[in-house]
Each structure stands twice: as C-alpha cells, then as structure tokens.
Amino acid sequence: MPQDAEAETSPLLQQQNIPTTTTMIPAHSHSSNGTVKTWPLALLRLEGAAIFGATIYAYRQTGGSWLTFGAWLLLPDLGMAGYLANTRVGAALYNAVHTETPGILMLCAAWVVQRGEQSGGSGPGSPGGAGNLGLGLARVALTWLAHVGMDRMLGFGLKYATGFGHTHLGVLD
C-alpha cells in the first residue's frame, strides 16, 4: 500500500485531525508531474528576478569587471555535462550547482575572509597574504547567485532524473 494511502486511512491521524499529504496542498497549486503552477510558480519566478537584480547590484558595488561577470555567469551550466553520462547523473550534477546554497555559503566565507583581511590577519587574503581573496570570493558567489536567480526568473528549475526538460518549475519543451 502506498505511503499516502496509509496516511489517509491511519486511525491515529484521523483521531487527531492531522491533515494528510493529499489534503495539505490545494489541488490547484501543483500538478501530478511534480511541478508547481499558478501563484506559487509566479512567486518563485519573481523571487528569481529579485535575486538576479540584487546580485547584479551587489556585484556592481564590488567594482568587478562586467566582462568577467558575463563569463562567470555561464559557468554553472557546465553542470549539464553530467547528462553525457545519463539523466540521473546529469540531474544530480546540474542541481548541485543550480541551488542558492553553494553561492550563499561562498558569500558567507567571503565575508569571514574579508573581515580577516581588514583586521590585519596573516592568512591568505590578509594584507600580507595572497591578495584580496574575500572580494574575489564575493564576486564569484554573487555571479553564481545571479545565474541561479536568472534561471528561476526565466522558468528553468531544478531537474528531475526523468529527463532534462522535467523541472520543478514545469516541463520544458
């Protein structure tokens, strides 16, 4: 018996009036293929546009090269190379570089390194170290986040292993 069916018939859940998986999500906000639609989709795309715009503004504040930004902006798409092996590997590799988590963690690391540089530490990125590592990390992180935001804004979502065009934001034609 599928897990959802067990949850729907569980006397314990019914007795405590706990909503089951099938009743927690309104039918009009998702589809049977695992993608979102209607307002949730519009909000996710708007969120992507906000991330894209904010990271472009922040990158501008760093004084970085726009030529470098443009080149780095496309780097996360190298994750598509995993599809040369198969769709499961392709989706896993693509998704690993198309979430905000790595970019956010790198931005946090850049902030920590930058603080060390400003305090006069002796490690990489400090005045006597390997240069302005914190600023460089911040530029890479902002470009990475800009790419993810751009993809979400345009409707390109995280991939399912069923095929390149099957994403959490919809099915690409």
N, C-alpha and C positions, 0 to 999 in steps of 0.2 A: 504494500500500500504506500503511495507517495506520502512524503512528509506533510504536505499541505492538507491532504485528506485526513491524516491522523490528527492534525491540529484542529481541524474543523469539528471532528467528532469527539475530541477529548472531553470527557465529563468534567475534569478538573478545570479546564479553560472555560467551559460553558458555565460552570457553577460560579466562577469568579468574574464573569462577564469580561474576560480578556479578549480583545479583538484578535482574530486570526489573520494570517498573512494575506488572505484574499480579501478581507474586509478593511484592512488598514490603508490600502491605496485606492483612491477613487478610480473607477474603471476608465474614465476619460483622460487620465494623466499619463498613462503608459500603454504600451501595446504588447501583444503576445510575443513579439520578437526581441524583447529586452531593450527597447529604445523608449525614450521619453518623447512626449509630444505636447502640444498646446502650451499653456503658461510655463510649465517647468522648462520646456525647451527654449522658449523666448528668454527666460531668466538666465539660463546657462549661457546663451549666446551673448546676452547683454553683459554678463559677468566677464566673459572672454574679451569683449570690447573694452571694458573698464580696465582689465589687466593689461591689455595691449597698449592702451593710451597712457596709463600710469607709468608703465615701464619705459616707454619711449620718452616721456617727460623726464623721468629719473635718469635715464641714460644721457640725455642732453645735459643735465646738470653735472655729470661727471666730466664733461669736456672730451669724451671719446670720439674717435673717428667714425663718421657715418658710413664710410666705405667698409670699415671693419664690422660695424653693426650689421650692414646688409649681408656680408659674407657669413658671419656667425649666425645670423637669423635662420639660415637654411640648414645648419649643421644637424639639428635634431632629426631631420628627415633621413639622415643616414641610417637611422633605426629601421627603415624599411628594408634594408639589406637582409634582415632575418627572413624575409619572405622567400629568399633564394633557397633556403633550406626547406621550409614548409610553413603553412599558415599558423601553426601553433607557436613555433619559434619566432616567426615574424610578428605575431601579435604581442608576444611577451616582450620582445626587444623594443618594438615600437612604443608600447605602453610604458616601458621603463623610462624612456626619455621624453614622453609626452604627458607627464603629470607635473603639477607645480611643485611637488615635494623636493626633488633634487635642486631646483632653482632656489627655492626658499631656504633650504639648508646651506647652499653655497652662499647666499646673500648673508645669512647669519654668520657663517665663517668669515666672510669678508669684513663684516662689522667688527668681529673679535680681533682679526688681524690688524685692521685699521686702527683700532684702539691701542694695540700693542705698538704699532708704528708711531703713534702720536705720543705715547708715554716714554719713548726712547729705549725700548727693549733691544735685545741683541740678536734676536732670531731673524729668520727670513722675513722680509718686508719691513724690518725696523730700519732706522736711519743708517745703521752700519751693515745692514743685511743685504738681501737680494733685490732691493728696489721697492717700488710701491705695490706690493703684492695685494694688499687689501683693495685698492682701487681697481686693479686688474680683475680680481675675483668678482667684485661687484659688477663690473661691466659684462663679464661672461654670464653671471647669474641673471642680470636684467635682460640680456639678449635672449637667454633661454626662456625666461618667463614671458617675454614678448612673443616668442614663437608659439608657446602654448596658448596664450591669450588670443593670438591671431587665428590659430586653428579653431579654437572654440567659437570665436566670433563668426567664422566662415562656415561653421557647422561640421567640422571634422572632429570626431570624437575618438575616444579610446576604442581599440579594436577588439572584436571577439575572434576566437580561433576558428570560427566557421567560415571566415573569408575577409579579405581586405576591406571590402565595402560595407561590412556589417559593424557599425559602431554604436556606442551608447547614445549618440545624438540622432541616429537614424541610419537608414540604409542608403549608401551612396550608389548612384547609377553609373 
